[in-house]
Amino acid sequence: MAKVVTAKAAAELIKDGDLVASVVFGLAGWPEDFAFALRDRYLETKHPKGITFMHAAGAGDWTSRGAGIWAEAGMEGMVTKVVTGHIGSEPQMAKAVQEGKIECFFWPLGTMVQWYSEVARRSPGLFTKTGLGSFLDPRFGESPYAKIMEVEGQEYMFFKTFPINVALIRGTTADEKGNITFEKEAIALEALPVALAAKASGGIVIVQVEQLAKADSLHPQFVRVPGVCVDYVTIAKTPQMQTMGTQYKASLAGHIKVPESQIKPMPFDERKIIARRAAMELMPGAVNLGIGIPQGIGTVVAEEGCSHLMTLISESGNIGGIPGATIEFGAHYNGEAMLQQDHLFNYFDGGGLDLAFAGLSQTDREGNLNAGTFGGKPMGPGGFINTTQHAKKVVFCGTFMAGPLEIRVDDGRLVIVREGTIKKFLKKVEQVGFSGKYALSVGKKVVYVTERVVLELTPGGLMITEVAPGIDLEKDVLPYMEFKPAISADLKLIPEGIYRTEWGELGRILGV
Ligand SMILES: CC(C)(COP(=O)(O)OP(=O)(O)OC[C@H]1O[C@@H](n2cnc3c(N)ncnc32)[C@H](O)[C@@H]1OP(=O)(O)O)[C@@H](O)C(=O)NCCC(=O)NCCS
């Protein structure tokens, strides 16, 4: 029988040197009351110290909420190591990593959520092809966690298992036996494998929920973590967040479907222009939308009335309907299925994805993409490595330059008012998260969409295939690239319609 304890008592269960694995995605899954209690304990007692904090997706909302509170002033020494898929949304933690105060090791998000099951069944480790040739491949970068092994004549990355001391989970309701349901959650995540991994390691499972129910009163179909795996339950006093920006919407928990007209459209700016042009690459099938501008593609598809043409997916585990953008990233409106995250990544790694959209931070002549640390900023690959390596087609979407770019459109023509300050098209990317060479070797189609040009990966390197109306390649594009790209003999104009506030052409372009 799980023990019901206060957040303060739960925080006292963490020992010096523990490895704490949190099931989180932004603020979804984040046990905020527990996190504050742990912070307060450390500020008072300087314990627990030397924690390794493991989490697959980012644990924060890009501002001050989330795991960043464990890296604020006075917290030095509590978390000393982070093993994660993404840290960008925890700015204080990322800053501590950048300043060398906390060690940080990136894993592909999908690999981490799959790996917990290996710990759970006490296997020696996880074999995967995900990440081969990337900066996580020990032959090309530093990775104390992965090594290359050959099995039956094929190369794999091997991630050795190690014990999880504490599983930190959040649900909606616990019954007195510790059975946990997720009825108000928008994302199912990897709660069960993390709980099982902690149990198999001789560790403890702490779950924060909103309410307590009588023993055996929960519907067994809805129990995501069974009470036999739960040691401690703590009841939240402050509201739990469904996403980074939503406390609770019945629609995001899948209880109601909403008219698409209710989904807020993107404001008209360079991000929307990029999302629209990227949406023109859509096709029927399974399509993943990554973090950043790709999230806006779902909103564009809803605005254009085209969501029935394909199945949009988020790496959080949600399938179908319209993926939420920005502060609702990971949650879906009108979804079809809410999968456990490791199951979704099994589907991705098994070749299920037809098309993956991902953000564009840095690329080079060979079409490699960075998805780790860029410009000194630790960000983390999230699901990028899994989705882009295994999808049949990949579209990278981003502004042509980073920094304070300002654009204007004059009658369907793009004008660069203020140029960004950081180049994204480089001689060589700082870290390879996506290998252009590998993509070409497997015949993957790769497209790079920016507000001013579209490029494609060819055996000769990147080639500009389209240019925006109003843009002069010699003046607005080539001087800002560190290499000379090929220019298609059949150079086309990006359709002028996407540079107007109203569009309405997507259905026709997609052929319906
Ligand atoms: C690349 C990525 C940052 C783009 O995000 P975005 O919102 O589409 O695009 P932006 O250009 O607004 O970039 C976001 C921030 O990163 C900065 N950035 C982007 N490229 C950069 C570069 N090459 N160098 C330095 N900073 C860069 C931007 O300036 C911006 O900073 P700000 O928030 O301080 O203004 C994002 O897609 C990402 O982290 N991708 C890599 C990993 C990944 O895809 N992970 C998860 C899969 S879901």
The ligand as a Tripos MOL2 file, in Angstrom:
@<TRIPOS>MOLECULE
LIG
   48    50     1     0     0
SMALL
NO_CHARGES

@<TRIPOS>ATOM
      1 C1         16.5930   25.0690  -33.5560 C.3       1 LIG1
      2 C2         15.5230   25.5490  -32.6330 C.3       1 LIG1
      3 C3         16.1080   26.3080  -31.4670 C.3       1 LIG1
      4 C4         14.6510   26.4640  -33.4410 C.3       1 LIG1
      5 O1         13.6260   27.0140  -32.6630 O.3       1 LIG1
      6 P1         12.5890   28.0250  -33.3600 P.3       1 LIG1
      7 O2         11.6780   28.5130  -32.3110 O.co2     1 LIG1
      8 O3         12.0110   27.3630  -34.5480 O.co2     1 LIG1
      9 O4         13.5100   29.1350  -33.9780 O.3       1 LIG1
     10 P2         14.2370   30.4230  -33.4540 P.3       1 LIG1
     11 O5         15.0520   30.8770  -34.6040 O.co2     1 LIG1
     12 O6         13.2560   31.4070  -32.8790 O.co2     1 LIG1
     13 O7         15.2100   29.8900  -32.3700 O.3       1 LIG1
     14 C5         14.9370   29.8280  -30.9880 C.3       1 LIG1
     15 C6         16.0930   30.4430  -30.2380 C.3       1 LIG1
     16 O8         17.3170   29.7800  -30.5740 O.3       1 LIG1
     17 C7         18.2450   30.7300  -31.1160 C.3       1 LIG1
     18 N1         18.9820   30.1340  -32.1970 N.ar      1 LIG1
     19 C8         18.5010   29.4890  -33.2840 C.ar      1 LIG1
     20 N2         19.5180   29.1150  -34.0560 N.ar      1 LIG1
     21 C9         20.6520   29.5320  -33.4580 C.ar      1 LIG1
     22 C10        22.0170   29.4460  -33.7870 C.ar      1 LIG1
     23 N3         22.4210   28.8420  -34.8960 N.pl3     1 LIG1
     24 N4         22.9270   29.9800  -32.9290 N.ar      1 LIG1
     25 C11        22.5350   30.6020  -31.8060 C.ar      1 LIG1
     26 N5         21.2340   30.7270  -31.4420 N.ar      1 LIG1
     27 C12        20.3140   30.1900  -32.2700 C.ar      1 LIG1
     28 C13        17.3780   31.8560  -31.6420 C.3       1 LIG1
     29 O9         18.0860   33.0690  -31.7340 O.3       1 LIG1
     30 C14        16.3030   31.9110  -30.5810 C.3       1 LIG1
     31 O10        16.8360   32.5350  -29.4280 O.3       1 LIG1
     32 P3         15.9440   33.5050  -28.5100 P.3       1 LIG1
     33 O11        14.8460   32.6320  -27.9840 O.co2     1 LIG1
     34 O12        16.9070   33.9630  -27.4910 O.co2     1 LIG1
     35 O13        15.4370   34.5630  -29.4550 O.co2     1 LIG1
     36 C15        14.6690   24.3680  -32.1210 C.3       1 LIG1
     37 O14        13.9510   23.8010  -33.1770 O.3       1 LIG1
     38 C16        15.5570   23.3050  -31.4980 C.2       1 LIG1
     39 O15        15.9200   23.4010  -30.3280 O.2       1 LIG1
     40 N6         15.9020   22.3010  -32.3100 N.am      1 LIG1
     41 C17        16.8930   21.3220  -31.9950 C.3       1 LIG1
     42 C18        16.4480   20.1870  -31.2040 C.3       1 LIG1
     43 C19        15.1110   19.6860  -31.4240 C.2       1 LIG1
     44 O16        14.5610   19.7360  -32.5080 O.2       1 LIG1
     45 N7         14.6330   19.1870  -30.3170 N.am      1 LIG1
     46 C20        13.3870   18.6990  -30.0510 C.3       1 LIG1
     47 C21        12.6810   17.9610  -31.0610 C.3       1 LIG1
     48 S1         11.0430   18.2800  -30.6750 S.3       1 LIG1
@<TRIPOS>BOND
     1     1     2 1
     2     2     3 1
     3     2     4 1
     4     2    36 1
     5     4     5 1
     6     5     6 1
     7     6     7 2
     8     6     8 1
     9     6     9 1
    10     9    10 1
    11    10    11 2
    12    10    12 1
    13    10    13 1
    14    13    14 1
    15    14    15 1
    16    15    16 1
    17    15    30 1
    18    16    17 1
    19    17    18 1
    20    17    28 1
    21    18    19 ar
    22    18    27 ar
    23    19    20 ar
    24    20    21 ar
    25    21    22 ar
    26    21    27 ar
    27    22    23 1
    28    22    24 ar
    29    24    25 ar
    30    25    26 ar
    31    26    27 ar
    32    28    29 1
    33    28    30 1
    34    30    31 1
    35    31    32 1
    36    32    33 2
    37    32    34 1
    38    32    35 1
    39    36    37 1
    40    36    38 1
    41    38    39 2
    42    38    40 1
    43    40    41 1
    44    41    42 1
    45    42    43 1
    46    43    44 2
    47    43    45 1
    48    45    46 1
    49    46    47 1
    50    47    48 1
@<TRIPOS>SUBSTRUCTURE
     1 LIG1         1 GROUP 0 **** ****
